[in-house]
């Protein structure tokens, strides 16, 4: 009798041992799978440089918070930089955005899929200055837009900057690559398979510009394509000025430009 009970006890213990071993084998796979999913799709930008004071208003919250080095920004977060402040953020696709003092912007969308090499980055710039280094990726799905109240810049793989003055006029200068600028009220049809932006298509009516933008002219104008060392000025009311080249020496007289060029060299290393 005792032998039967001992046998049953050993069988029961063996069953539980096998069950525990099964869980130990299965659980790491679940953990690894979860980590891979998090690594594949990323939707946060990281603060990699901060000088002075900057604040963030996270989505759904009512109070502004101090932004800190190494903190993260997500979709719908609003940011403003203080006087004498500068901010650099690293996007999940390794592109870089920098912002000068007294700049306000919103991270409308930050999405990068490492497996498909696709990205969807949309930033709304209300006022101030931004410098953008867009990383080259080999995928037809690589939307990267920076929007002002009176213009949207569709970017591929390039280095460029945008200034929005207090009167809401916008300056865009391109240093490398190409930037396509179009009206926020008539968005051109985008052909990802190498053709880029086509002539703007007609829409039913003007689209609402999300906060914090103010009312601007809804005058329709065609797209503008800027290549290396070209610029365009878009007034707060009416059509853009004619695109023109700009002088690099004169451009470098601005300390904001020199600082960004220095940061670019530091990022590349020796």
Order of alpha helices (4+ residues) and beta strands (2+ residues): alpha-beta-beta-beta-beta-beta-beta-beta-beta-beta-beta-beta-beta-beta-beta-beta-beta-beta-beta-beta-beta-alpha-alpha
